[in-house]
Amino acid sequence: ADSFVRNGSSSVRSLVAGGAVSRVDPSTTGLNPAWRQANTHVVVGTSWPDGATSAEIEQKRNVLRANTAKLRALAPQSGAYFNEVRMPRSAYNEPSSPDLRSWTQASLYEPNPKPAFFGSHYNALRTIKKLYDPLDLFVVAEGVGSDEWTSDLRCRV
């Protein structure tokens, strides 16, 4: 964790091991089964000040990508919780004008979103999506079925 902080990223670790989390049958939920087997849940992120140049922002993103790769090397069968979004404390104090740039979410730079976010559940989730959304009206970046669209989600591939 110290290497992440020294390299300009932040990290948060939460203990999710044991207890009820590990006793739920993974086939009963859409959550990535890897999460049920995890010892910890680690969230890494980065930020930049207002007025940062595009070069400064890209440098921060590159550090984040490198740190994510380090984590993946430590636990190659791990995954990420797709819908991990947290509002900054300032949004609670001033809910009418939250700074969306400081919200955190699962990375749009995840190199392998299917296994990372959905694991072995992806095919079943795609079948369910086809059943309830046969026209693919609901598409989200790196979500189920998004790989069938262009990267800007405007046209089918």
DSSP file with accessible surface (Angstrom, degrees, kcal/mol):
  #  RESIDUE AA STRUCTURE BP1 BP2  ACC     N-H-->O    O-->H-N    N-H-->O    O-->H-N    TCO  KAPPA ALPHA  PHI   PSI    X-CA   Y-CA   Z-CA
    1    1 A A    >>        0   0   54      0, 0.0     4,-1.7     0, 0.0     3,-0.6   0.000 360.0 360.0 360.0 -37.5    0.0    0.0    0.0
    2    2 A D  H 3>  +     0   0  119      1,-0.2     4,-2.5     2,-0.2     5,-0.2   0.879 360.0  56.6 -60.3 -36.8    2.8    2.4    0.8
    3    3 A S  H 3> S+     0   0   41      1,-0.2     4,-1.3     2,-0.2    -1,-0.2   0.850 104.6  53.3 -66.0 -29.5    4.2    2.1   -2.8
    4    4 A F  H <4>S+     0   0   14     -3,-0.6     5,-2.7     2,-0.2    -1,-0.2   0.928 110.4  45.7 -69.1 -42.8    0.8    3.2   -4.1
    5    5 A V  H ><5S+     0   0   90     -4,-1.7     3,-1.6     1,-0.2    -2,-0.2   0.935 111.8  51.3 -66.7 -43.4    0.8    6.4   -1.9
    6    6 A R  H 3<5S+     0   0  184     -4,-2.5    -1,-0.2     1,-0.3    -2,-0.2   0.822 108.0  54.7 -62.4 -30.2    4.4    7.2   -2.8
    7    7 A N  T 3<5S-     0   0   74     -4,-1.3    -1,-0.3    -5,-0.2    -2,-0.2   0.233 127.2 -94.5 -91.8  14.1    3.5    6.9   -6.5
    8    8 A G  T < 5S+     0   0   33     -3,-1.6    39,-0.4     1,-0.3     2,-0.3   0.628  90.2 108.6  90.4  12.1    0.6    9.4   -6.4
    9    9 A S      < -     0   0    7     -5,-2.7    -1,-0.3    -6,-0.2     2,-0.3  -0.786  55.7-139.6-114.2 164.0   -2.3    7.0   -5.8
   10   10 A S  E     -A   45   0A  67     35,-2.5    35,-2.0    -2,-0.3     2,-0.4  -0.852  15.3-161.7-117.0 157.4   -4.4    6.4   -2.8
   11   11 A S  E     -A   44   0A  23     -2,-0.3     2,-0.4    33,-0.2    33,-0.2  -0.995   9.5-166.7-140.8 148.9   -5.7    3.1   -1.6
   12   12 A V  E     -A   43   0A  71     31,-2.5    31,-2.9    -2,-0.4     2,-0.4  -0.999  10.1-162.3-131.1 133.1   -8.4    1.9    0.8
   13   13 A R  E     -A   42   0A 139     -2,-0.4     2,-0.4    29,-0.2    29,-0.2  -0.968   5.3-173.3-120.2 136.0   -8.6   -1.6    2.1
   14   14 A S  E     -A   41   0A  42     27,-2.3    27,-2.8    -2,-0.4     2,-0.6  -0.991  24.8-127.3-128.2 134.2  -11.7   -3.2    3.6
   15   15 A L  E     +A   40   0A 144     -2,-0.4    25,-0.2    25,-0.2    24,-0.1  -0.682  39.7 156.1 -79.6 120.0  -11.8   -6.6    5.3
   16   16 A V        +     0   0   26     23,-0.9    24,-0.2    -2,-0.6    -1,-0.1   0.219  30.1 126.8-125.0  11.1  -14.6   -8.7    3.7
   17   17 A A        -     0   0   43     22,-0.9    22,-0.1     4,-0.1     4,-0.1  -0.344  61.4  -6.1 -76.4 152.9  -13.3  -12.2    4.5
   18   18 A G  S >> S+     0   0   37     20,-0.2     4,-1.0    18,-0.2     3,-0.6  -0.075  90.9  73.1  68.4-166.3  -15.3  -14.9    6.2
   19   19 A G  H >> S-     0   0   41      1,-0.2     4,-0.8     2,-0.2     3,-0.6  -0.059 111.3 -23.5  58.2-154.8  -18.7  -14.5    7.8
   20   20 A A  H 3> S+     0   0   65      1,-0.2     4,-0.8     2,-0.2     3,-0.5   0.804 129.3  67.8 -62.3 -30.6  -21.9  -14.2    5.7
   21   21 A V  H X4 S+     0   0   38     -3,-0.6     3,-0.6     1,-0.2    -1,-0.2   0.924 105.6  40.0 -57.5 -45.0  -20.0  -12.9    2.6
   22   22 A S  H << S+     0   0   61     -4,-1.0    -1,-0.2    -3,-0.6    -2,-0.2   0.641 109.3  61.4 -83.0 -11.6  -18.2  -16.2    2.0
   23   23 A R  H 3< S+     0   0  184     -4,-0.8     2,-0.3    -3,-0.5    -1,-0.2   0.567  77.8 101.9 -92.8  -7.4  -21.3  -18.4    2.9
   24   24 A V  S << S-     0   0   52     -4,-0.8     5,-0.1    -3,-0.6    12,-0.0  -0.593  83.3-113.4 -78.1 133.4  -23.5  -17.1    0.1
   25   25 A D    >   -     0   0   88     -2,-0.3     3,-2.3     1,-0.2     4,-0.2  -0.534  22.3-143.7 -65.1 116.8  -23.8  -19.4   -2.9
   26   26 A P  G >  S+     0   0   42      0, 0.0     3,-1.2     0, 0.0    -1,-0.2   0.786  95.3  64.9 -57.4 -25.9  -22.1  -17.4   -5.7
   27   27 A S  G 3  S+     0   0   87      1,-0.2    -2,-0.1     3,-0.1    -3,-0.0   0.599  90.5  66.8 -75.5  -5.7  -24.6  -18.8   -8.2
   28   28 A T  G <  S+     0   0   96     -3,-2.3     2,-0.3     3,-0.0    -1,-0.2   0.502 103.4  42.5 -92.6  -3.6  -27.5  -17.0   -6.5
   29   29 A T  S <  S-     0   0   49     -3,-1.2     0, 0.0    -4,-0.2     0, 0.0  -0.915  75.9-125.3-135.7 164.4  -26.2  -13.5   -7.3
   30   30 A G  S    S+     0   0   37     -2,-0.3    91,-0.1     2,-0.1    95,-0.1   0.510  72.5 118.7 -85.2  -4.7  -24.8  -11.6  -10.3
   31   31 A L  S    S-     0   0   35      1,-0.1    -2,-0.2    -5,-0.1    87,-0.1  -0.332  82.3 -92.3 -64.8 141.6  -21.8  -10.5   -8.2
   32   32 A N    >>  -     0   0    9     85,-0.5     3,-1.6    48,-0.2     4,-0.6  -0.323  31.8-136.8 -54.1 123.4  -18.4  -11.7   -9.4
   33   33 A P  H >> S+     0   0   16      0, 0.0     4,-0.7     0, 0.0     3,-0.7   0.799  99.2  70.2 -57.5 -26.6  -17.7  -14.9   -7.6
   34   34 A A  H >4 S+     0   0   17      1,-0.2     3,-0.8     2,-0.2     4,-0.5   0.849  90.8  61.0 -59.9 -31.7  -14.1  -13.8   -6.9
   35   35 A W  H X4 S+     0   0   60     -3,-1.6     3,-1.0     1,-0.2    -1,-0.2   0.877  98.1  56.4 -64.1 -36.0  -15.4  -11.2   -4.5
   36   36 A R  H << S+     0   0   36     -3,-0.7    -1,-0.2    -4,-0.6   -18,-0.2   0.743 110.3  45.4 -67.0 -23.8  -16.9  -13.9   -2.3
   37   37 A Q  T << S+     0   0  151     -3,-0.8    -1,-0.2    -4,-0.7    -2,-0.2   0.433  89.2 118.1 -97.6  -2.2  -13.5  -15.5   -2.0
   38   38 A A    <   -     0   0   28     -3,-1.0   -20,-0.2    -4,-0.5     3,-0.1  -0.321  51.9-157.4 -70.2 148.4  -11.5  -12.3   -1.3
   39   39 A N  S    S+     0   0  122      1,-0.3   -22,-0.9   -22,-0.1   -23,-0.9   0.759  81.8   8.2 -87.5 -35.1   -9.6  -11.7    1.9
   40   40 A T  E     -A   15   0A  71    -25,-0.2     2,-0.6   -24,-0.2    -1,-0.3  -0.972  64.8-133.0-141.8 159.9   -9.7   -7.9    1.4
   41   41 A H  E     -A   14   0A  31    -27,-2.8   -27,-2.3    -2,-0.3     2,-0.5  -0.974  28.3-167.1-113.8 116.0  -11.3   -5.4   -0.9
   42   42 A V  E     -A   13   0A  50     -2,-0.6     2,-0.5   -29,-0.2   -29,-0.2  -0.912   7.2-170.0-111.4 128.6   -8.8   -2.9   -2.1
   43   43 A V  E     -A   12   0A  29    -31,-2.9   -31,-2.5    -2,-0.5     2,-0.4  -0.979   6.2-175.0-116.7 124.8   -9.7    0.3   -3.9
   44   44 A V  E     +A   11   0A  28     -2,-0.5     2,-0.3   -33,-0.2   -33,-0.2  -0.904  13.0 155.6-116.7 150.7   -7.0    2.4   -5.5
   45   45 A G  E     -A   10   0A  14    -35,-2.0   -35,-2.5    -2,-0.4     2,-0.3  -0.947  24.7-146.9-158.4 178.2   -7.5    5.8   -7.1
   46   46 A T        -     0   0   34     -2,-0.3     2,-0.3   -37,-0.2   -37,-0.1  -0.947  10.1-169.9-148.5 165.7   -6.0    9.1   -8.2
   47   47 A S        -     0   0   84    -39,-0.4    55,-0.1    -2,-0.3    -2,-0.0  -0.944   6.7-152.8-151.0 169.7   -7.1   12.7   -8.4
   48   48 A W        -     0   0   75     -2,-0.3     3,-0.1    53,-0.1     2,-0.1  -0.984  26.4-103.3-146.6 154.5   -5.8   15.9   -9.8
   49   49 A P    >   -     0   0   92      0, 0.0     3,-1.8     0, 0.0    -2,-0.0  -0.348  48.2 -84.2 -76.3 159.0   -6.3   19.6   -9.0
   50   50 A D  T 3  S+     0   0  118      1,-0.3     0, 0.0    -2,-0.1     0, 0.0  -0.332 118.2  30.0 -54.7 140.7   -8.6   22.0  -10.9
   51   51 A G  T 3  S+     0   0   79      1,-0.3    -1,-0.3    -3,-0.1     2,-0.0   0.491  82.0 154.3  85.8   1.8   -6.6   23.4  -13.8
   52   52 A A    <   -     0   0   19     -3,-1.8    -1,-0.3     1,-0.1     2,-0.1  -0.350  44.8-116.7 -62.2 144.5   -4.4   20.3  -14.3
   53   53 A T     >  -     0   0   71      1,-0.1     4,-2.5     4,-0.0     5,-0.2  -0.359  21.8-110.4 -77.2 163.2   -3.1   20.0  -17.8
   54   54 A S  H  > S+     0   0  103      1,-0.2     4,-2.6     2,-0.2     5,-0.2   0.871 121.1  54.6 -62.7 -33.4   -4.0   17.0  -20.0
   55   55 A A  H  > S+     0   0   70      2,-0.2     4,-2.2     1,-0.2    -1,-0.2   0.910 108.5  48.0 -66.1 -40.7   -0.4   15.8  -19.7
   56   56 A E  H  > S+     0   0  101      2,-0.2     4,-2.0     1,-0.2    -2,-0.2   0.913 113.0  48.4 -65.6 -41.2   -0.6   15.9  -15.9
   57   57 A I  H  X S+     0   0   31     -4,-2.5     4,-2.5     2,-0.2    -2,-0.2   0.932 111.1  49.5 -64.9 -44.4   -3.9   14.1  -15.9
   58   58 A E  H  X S+     0   0   74     -4,-2.6     4,-2.5     1,-0.2    -1,-0.2   0.896 108.3  54.2 -63.9 -36.9   -2.6   11.4  -18.3
   59   59 A Q  H  X S+     0   0  104     -4,-2.2     4,-2.0     2,-0.2    -1,-0.2   0.930 109.4  47.9 -62.0 -43.7    0.5   11.0  -16.1
   60   60 A K  H  X S+     0   0   58     -4,-2.0     4,-2.3     1,-0.2    -2,-0.2   0.909 111.5  50.5 -62.5 -42.4   -1.8   10.3  -13.1
   61   61 A R  H  X S+     0   0   76     -4,-2.5     4,-2.7     1,-0.2    -2,-0.2   0.893 108.1  52.9 -63.3 -39.1   -3.9    7.9  -15.1
   62   62 A N  H  X S+     0   0   81     -4,-2.5     4,-2.4     2,-0.2    -1,-0.2   0.897 108.6  49.6 -63.7 -40.1   -0.7    6.1  -16.2
   63   63 A V  H  X S+     0   0   26     -4,-2.0     4,-2.7     2,-0.2     5,-0.2   0.929 111.0  50.1 -63.3 -42.4    0.4    5.7  -12.5
   64   64 A L  H  X S+     0   0   28     -4,-2.3     4,-2.5     1,-0.2    -2,-0.2   0.926 110.3  49.6 -62.1 -44.3   -3.1    4.3  -11.7
   65   65 A R  H  X S+     0   0   83     -4,-2.7     4,-2.2     1,-0.2    -1,-0.2   0.920 111.8  48.9 -59.8 -43.8   -2.9    1.8  -14.6
   66   66 A A  H  X S+     0   0   50     -4,-2.4     4,-1.8     2,-0.2    -2,-0.2   0.919 112.1  48.0 -63.7 -42.6    0.6    0.7  -13.4
   67   67 A N  H  X S+     0   0    2     -4,-2.7     4,-2.0     2,-0.2    -1,-0.2   0.891 110.2  51.9 -67.4 -37.3   -0.6    0.3   -9.8
   68   68 A T  H  X S+     0   0   32     -4,-2.5     4,-2.5     1,-0.2    -1,-0.2   0.910 107.7  52.7 -64.4 -40.1   -3.7   -1.7  -10.9
   69   69 A A  H  X S+     0   0   59     -4,-2.2     4,-2.1     1,-0.2    -1,-0.2   0.884 106.5  53.8 -62.3 -37.6   -1.4   -4.0  -12.9
   70   70 A K  H  X S+     0   0   90     -4,-1.8     4,-1.6     2,-0.2    -1,-0.2   0.922 110.0  46.9 -62.6 -43.3    0.7   -4.5   -9.8
   71   71 A L  H  X S+     0   0   44     -4,-2.0     4,-1.8     1,-0.2    -2,-0.2   0.912 110.5  52.0 -64.0 -43.0   -2.4   -5.6   -7.9
   72   72 A R  H  < S+     0   0   57     -4,-2.5    -1,-0.2     1,-0.2     6,-0.2   0.883 106.9  54.0 -62.2 -36.7   -3.5   -7.9  -10.7
   73   73 A A  H  < S+     0   0   81     -4,-2.1    -1,-0.2     1,-0.2    -2,-0.2   0.868 108.6  49.4 -65.6 -34.7   -0.1   -9.5  -10.6
   74   74 A L  H  < S+     0   0  144     -4,-1.6    -1,-0.2     1,-0.3    -2,-0.2   0.829 130.9  17.2 -71.2 -32.7   -0.5  -10.2   -6.9
   75   75 A A    ><  +     0   0   44     -4,-1.8     3,-2.0    -5,-0.1    -1,-0.3  -0.620  68.5 172.7-141.5  75.8   -4.0  -11.7   -7.4
   76   76 A P  T 3  S+     0   0   84      0, 0.0    -1,-0.1     0, 0.0    -3,-0.1   0.760  80.6  52.3 -63.7 -22.4   -4.6  -12.7  -11.0
   77   77 A Q  T 3  S+     0   0  169    -43,-0.0    -5,-0.1     2,-0.0   -43,-0.0   0.306  90.4 107.3 -94.7  10.9   -7.9  -14.4  -10.3
   78   78 A S    <   -     0   0   45     -3,-2.0     2,-0.3    -6,-0.2   -43,-0.1  -0.121  50.0-163.4 -78.5-178.2   -9.3  -11.4   -8.5
   79   79 A G        -     0   0   33    -45,-0.1     2,-0.3   -47,-0.1    38,-0.2  -0.824  14.7-112.2-149.9-172.0  -11.9   -9.1   -9.7
   80   80 A A        -     0   0   31     36,-3.5     2,-0.8    -2,-0.3   -48,-0.2  -0.965  27.9-113.1-131.9 149.4  -13.5   -5.7   -9.2
   81   81 A Y    >   -     0   0   93     -2,-0.3     3,-1.3     1,-0.2    25,-0.1  -0.749  29.7-151.7 -83.0 111.7  -16.9   -4.7   -7.9
   82   82 A F  T 3  S+     0   0   54     -2,-0.8    24,-0.6    35,-0.5    -1,-0.2   0.855  87.4  48.3 -56.6 -40.9  -18.4   -3.0  -11.1
   83   83 A N  T 3  S+     0   0  108     34,-0.1     2,-1.3    22,-0.1    -1,-0.3  -0.034  70.9 141.5 -97.8  34.5  -20.7   -0.6   -9.4
   84   84 A E    <   +     0   0   31     -3,-1.3     2,-0.4     2,-0.0    22,-0.1  -0.615  20.5 153.8 -79.5  94.6  -18.2    0.8   -6.8
   85   85 A V        -     0   0   61     -2,-1.3     2,-0.4    20,-0.2    20,-0.2  -0.991  18.3-176.8-126.0 128.7  -19.2    4.5   -6.8
   86   86 A R  B     -B  104   0B 106     18,-1.3    18,-1.4    -2,-0.4    -2,-0.0  -0.987  19.4-136.6-125.9 135.3  -18.5    6.7   -3.8
   87   87 A M        -     0   0   73     -2,-0.4    16,-0.1    16,-0.2    13,-0.1  -0.663  29.3-112.4 -85.6 143.7  -19.5   10.3   -3.3
   88   88 A P    >>  -     0   0   25      0, 0.0     3,-1.4     0, 0.0     4,-0.8  -0.352  28.6-109.5 -68.9 157.0  -17.0   12.6   -1.8
   89   89 A R  H >> S+     0   0  212      1,-0.3     4,-1.4     2,-0.2     3,-1.0   0.855 117.7  64.9 -55.7 -33.5  -17.7   14.0    1.6
   90   90 A S  H 3> S+     0   0   52      1,-0.3     4,-2.4     2,-0.2    -1,-0.3   0.822  93.5  61.0 -61.9 -28.8  -18.3   17.4    0.0
   91   91 A A  H <4 S+     0   0    3     -3,-1.4    -1,-0.3     1,-0.2    -2,-0.2   0.835 103.0  50.7 -68.2 -29.7  -21.3   16.0   -1.9
   92   92 A Y  H << S+     0   0  151     -3,-1.0    -1,-0.2    -4,-0.8    -2,-0.2   0.866 114.0  43.9 -73.2 -35.2  -23.0   15.3    1.5
   93   93 A N  H  < S+     0   0  129     -4,-1.4    -2,-0.2     1,-0.3    -1,-0.2   0.816 131.1  23.1 -77.5 -34.1  -22.4   18.8    2.7
   94   94 A E  S >< S+     0   0  115     -4,-2.4     3,-1.9    -5,-0.2    -1,-0.3  -0.607  70.8 169.2-130.8  71.7  -23.4   20.5   -0.5
   95   95 A P  T 3  S+     0   0   99      0, 0.0    -1,-0.1     0, 0.0    -3,-0.1   0.729  71.8  65.2 -63.7 -17.8  -25.6   18.0   -2.3
   96   96 A S  T 3  S+     0   0  116      1,-0.2    -5,-0.1    -3,-0.1    -2,-0.0   0.710 114.4  27.0 -77.9 -16.4  -26.8   20.5   -4.9
   97   97 A S  S <  S+     0   0   71     -3,-1.9    -1,-0.2    -7,-0.2     2,-0.1  -0.329  74.7 172.6-142.7  59.1  -23.3   20.8   -6.4
   98   98 A P        -     0   0   42      0, 0.0     2,-1.1     0, 0.0     3,-0.1  -0.412  39.0-119.3 -68.7 145.0  -21.2   17.7   -5.9
   99   99 A D    >   -     0   0   57      1,-0.2     3,-1.8    -2,-0.1     4,-0.2  -0.749  25.6-165.9 -84.1  98.9  -17.9   17.7   -7.7
  100  100 A L  G >  S+     0   0  118     -2,-1.1     3,-1.5     1,-0.3    -1,-0.2   0.752  79.9  70.5 -62.7 -22.9  -18.3   14.7  -10.0
  101  101 A R  G 3  S+     0   0  154      1,-0.3    -1,-0.3    -3,-0.1   -53,-0.1   0.742  96.4  53.0 -66.6 -20.4  -14.6   14.5  -10.8
  102  102 A S  G <  S+     0   0   48     -3,-1.8    -1,-0.3   -55,-0.1    -2,-0.2   0.428  83.9 106.7 -98.1   5.0  -13.9   13.4   -7.3
  103  103 A W    <   -     0   0   80     -3,-1.5     2,-0.3    -4,-0.2   -16,-0.2  -0.498  63.6-139.3 -74.5 149.5  -16.3   10.5   -7.4
  104  104 A T  B     +B   86   0B  52    -18,-1.4   -18,-1.3    -2,-0.2     2,-0.3  -0.842  29.0 159.4-110.4 150.9  -14.7    7.1   -7.6
  105  105 A Q        -     0   0  116     -2,-0.3   -20,-0.2   -20,-0.2     3,-0.1  -0.971  50.7 -63.3-156.2 168.4  -15.9    4.2   -9.7
  106  106 A A  S    S-     0   0   18    -24,-0.6     2,-0.1    -2,-0.3   -24,-0.1  -0.285  75.0 -88.8 -56.5 144.0  -14.7    1.0  -11.2
  107  107 A S    >   -     0   0   34      1,-0.2     3,-1.1     2,-0.1    -1,-0.1  -0.330  22.1-155.5 -68.2 132.4  -12.0    1.9  -13.8
  108  108 A L  T 3  S+     0   0   90      1,-0.2    -1,-0.2    -2,-0.1    34,-0.1   0.457  98.1  62.3 -77.1  -0.2  -12.9    2.6  -17.3
  109  109 A Y  T 3   +     0   0   87      3,-0.0    -1,-0.2     4,-0.0    -2,-0.1   0.178  67.6 137.7-109.0  14.4   -9.4    1.6  -18.1
  110  110 A E    <   -     0   0   13     -3,-1.1   -45,-0.0     1,-0.2     6,-0.0  -0.465  47.2-149.5 -61.5 121.1   -9.8   -2.0  -16.9
  111  111 A P  S    S+     0   0   94      0, 0.0    -1,-0.2     0, 0.0    -3,-0.0   0.802  89.5  27.4 -68.9 -26.1   -8.0   -4.1  -19.5
  112  112 A N     >  +     0   0   99      1,-0.1     4,-2.1     2,-0.1     5,-0.2  -0.617  69.3 168.8-134.0  73.6  -10.3   -7.1  -19.1
  113  113 A P  H  >> +     0   0   36      0, 0.0     4,-2.8     0, 0.0     5,-0.6   0.855  69.7  60.3 -62.0 -36.7  -13.7   -5.9  -17.9
  114  114 A K  I  >>S+     0   0   84      1,-0.2     4,-2.2     2,-0.2     5,-1.1   0.972 115.3  31.0 -57.9 -58.4  -15.6   -9.2  -18.4
  115  115 A P  I  45S+     0   0   74      0, 0.0     4,-0.5     0, 0.0    -1,-0.2   0.887 121.8  51.9 -69.3 -33.8  -13.6  -11.4  -16.1
  116  116 A A  I  <5S+     0   0    4     -4,-2.1   -36,-3.5     1,-0.2    -2,-0.2   0.921 123.1  25.8 -67.9 -43.7  -12.7   -8.5  -13.7
  117  117 A F  I  <5S+     0   0    6     -4,-2.8   -85,-0.5    -5,-0.2   -35,-0.5   0.787 139.8  16.7 -92.5 -29.2  -16.3   -7.3  -13.2
  118  118 A F  I ><<S-     0   0   19     -4,-2.2     3,-1.9    -5,-0.6     4,-0.2   0.585  77.5-174.6-123.5 -17.5  -18.4  -10.3  -13.8
  119  119 A G  G > <S-     0   0   20     -5,-1.1     3,-1.6    -4,-0.5    -1,-0.1  -0.165  72.6 -12.5  56.2-142.8  -16.2  -13.4  -13.7
  120  120 A S  G 3  S+     0   0  102      1,-0.3     4,-0.3     2,-0.1     3,-0.3   0.572 129.6  71.7 -69.1  -6.2  -17.8  -16.7  -14.5
  121  121 A H  G <>  +     0   0   26     -3,-1.9     4,-2.6     1,-0.2    -1,-0.3   0.555  68.8  95.3 -84.4  -7.5  -21.2  -15.0  -14.4
  122  122 A Y  H <> S+     0   0   15     -3,-1.6     4,-2.6     1,-0.2     5,-0.2   0.911  82.9  47.2 -55.3 -50.5  -20.8  -13.0  -17.6
  123  123 A N  H  > S+     0   0  124     -3,-0.3     4,-2.1     1,-0.2    -1,-0.2   0.906 113.9  47.9 -61.5 -41.1  -22.5  -15.4  -20.0
  124  124 A A  H  > S+     0   0   59     -4,-0.3     4,-2.2     2,-0.2    -1,-0.2   0.915 112.3  49.7 -65.3 -40.0  -25.5  -15.9  -17.6
  125  125 A L  H  X S+     0   0   40     -4,-2.6     4,-2.6     1,-0.2    -2,-0.2   0.889 109.1  52.3 -66.5 -36.1  -25.8  -12.1  -17.2
  126  126 A R  H  X S+     0   0   18     -4,-2.6     4,-2.4    -5,-0.3    -1,-0.2   0.912 108.6  50.8 -65.8 -40.1  -25.7  -11.6  -21.0
  127  127 A T  H  X S+     0   0   96     -4,-2.1     4,-1.7    -5,-0.2    -2,-0.2   0.926 111.6  47.4 -61.8 -43.7  -28.5  -14.2  -21.4
  128  128 A I  H  X S+     0   0   90     -4,-2.2     4,-2.4     1,-0.2     5,-0.3   0.923 110.8  51.8 -64.7 -42.1  -30.6  -12.3  -18.8
  129  129 A K  H  X S+     0   0   31     -4,-2.6     4,-2.7     1,-0.2     7,-0.2   0.919 108.2  51.3 -61.9 -42.8  -29.8   -9.0  -20.5
  130  130 A K  H  < S+     0   0  116     -4,-2.4    -1,-0.2     1,-0.2    -2,-0.2   0.871 110.8  50.2 -62.3 -34.1  -31.0  -10.3  -23.8
  131  131 A L  H  < S+     0   0  117     -4,-1.7    -2,-0.2    -5,-0.2    -1,-0.2   0.939 123.0  27.9 -68.8 -47.6  -34.2  -11.5  -22.3
  132  132 A Y  H  < S+     0   0  181     -4,-2.4    -2,-0.2     1,-0.2    -1,-0.2   0.611 134.2  31.4 -93.7 -14.9  -35.1   -8.2  -20.5
  133  133 A D    ><  +     0   0   13     -4,-2.7     3,-2.0    -5,-0.3    -1,-0.2  -0.457  65.9 160.4-138.0  63.7  -33.4   -5.8  -22.9
  134  134 A P  T 3  S+     0   0   94      0, 0.0    -1,-0.1     0, 0.0    -4,-0.1   0.753  78.3  48.5 -63.9 -22.2  -33.6   -7.5  -26.3
  135  135 A L  T 3  S-     0   0  128     -3,-0.1    -5,-0.1    -5,-0.0    -2,-0.0   0.402 107.6-124.3 -95.2   2.3  -33.0   -4.2  -28.2
  136  136 A D    <   +     0   0    7     -3,-2.0     3,-0.1    -7,-0.2    -6,-0.1   0.927  55.0 153.9  52.9  51.3  -30.0   -3.2  -26.0
  137  137 A L        +     0   0  129      1,-0.2     2,-0.7     2,-0.0    -1,-0.1   0.773  61.9  61.1 -75.5 -26.0  -31.5    0.1  -25.0
  138  138 A F        +     0   0  159     -5,-0.1     2,-0.4     2,-0.0    -1,-0.2  -0.877  67.4 158.0-109.0 103.0  -29.5    0.1  -21.8
  139  139 A V        -     0   0   41     -2,-0.7     2,-0.4    -3,-0.1     6,-0.1  -0.985  13.6-177.7-127.4 134.9  -25.8    0.1  -22.5
  140  140 A V    >   -     0   0   81     -2,-0.4     3,-2.6     4,-0.2     6,-0.2  -0.974  41.6 -86.5-132.5 144.9  -23.1    1.2  -20.1
  141  141 A A  T 3  S-     0   0   39     -2,-0.4     3,-0.1     1,-0.3    10,-0.1  -0.279 113.6  -2.3 -52.2 127.4  -19.3    1.4  -20.6
  142  142 A E  T 3  S+     0   0   33      1,-0.2    -1,-0.3   -34,-0.1     3,-0.1   0.559 106.6 130.2  63.9  11.6  -17.8   -1.9  -19.7
  143  143 A G  S X  S-     0   0    4     -3,-2.6     3,-2.2     1,-0.2     4,-0.4  -0.276  73.8 -58.8 -83.1 177.7  -21.2   -3.3  -18.7
  144  144 A V  T 3  S+     0   0   23      1,-0.3    -4,-0.2     2,-0.1    -1,-0.2  -0.369 127.4   8.6 -59.7 124.0  -22.7   -6.5  -19.9
  145  145 A G  T >  S+     0   0    1     -2,-0.1     3,-1.8    -3,-0.1    -1,-0.3   0.316  91.9 116.1  88.2  -7.7  -23.0   -6.5  -23.7
  146  146 A S  G X   +     0   0   17     -3,-2.2     3,-1.9     1,-0.3     7,-0.1   0.782  63.7  70.2 -67.8 -22.7  -20.9   -3.3  -24.1
  147  147 A D  G 3  S+     0   0   79     -4,-0.4    -1,-0.3     1,-0.3    -3,-0.1   0.635  88.9  65.0 -69.1  -8.9  -18.3   -5.2  -26.0
  148  148 A E  G <  S+     0   0   59     -3,-1.8     9,-2.5     2,-0.1     2,-0.3   0.327  99.9  65.3 -91.6   6.8  -20.8   -5.5  -28.9
  149  149 A W  B <  S-C  156   0C  44     -3,-1.9     7,-0.3     7,-0.3    -4,-0.0  -0.845  95.6 -91.5-123.3 162.3  -20.7   -1.7  -29.3
  150  150 A T    >   -     0   0   50      5,-3.0     3,-2.4    -2,-0.3    -1,-0.1  -0.256  50.5 -98.8 -65.3 163.8  -18.1    0.8  -30.4
  151  151 A S  T 3  S+     0   0  129      1,-0.3    -1,-0.1     2,-0.1    -2,-0.0   0.778 126.8  51.6 -62.0 -25.7  -16.0    2.3  -27.5
  152  152 A D  T 3  S-     0   0   90      3,-0.1    -1,-0.3   -11,-0.0   -11,-0.1   0.424 109.7-125.9 -90.3   4.2  -18.2    5.5  -27.5
  153  153 A L  S <  S+     0   0   48     -3,-2.4    -2,-0.1     2,-0.2     3,-0.1   0.744  78.7 114.7  62.0  29.1  -21.3    3.2  -27.3
  154  154 A R  S    S+     0   0  194      1,-0.2     2,-0.3     2,-0.0    -1,-0.1   0.769  74.1  23.6 -96.4 -31.2  -22.9    4.9  -30.3
  155  155 A C  S    S-     0   0   75     -5,-0.0    -5,-3.0     0, 0.0    -1,-0.2  -0.984  79.6-107.6-138.1 149.5  -23.0    2.0  -32.8
  156  156 A R  B      C  149   0C 121     -2,-0.3    -7,-0.3    -7,-0.3    -8,-0.1  -0.442 360.0 360.0 -69.8 147.8  -23.0   -1.8  -32.7
  157  157 A V              0   0  136     -9,-2.5    -1,-0.1    -2,-0.1   -10,-0.0  -0.526 360.0 360.0 -77.4 360.0  -19.8   -3.4  -33.8
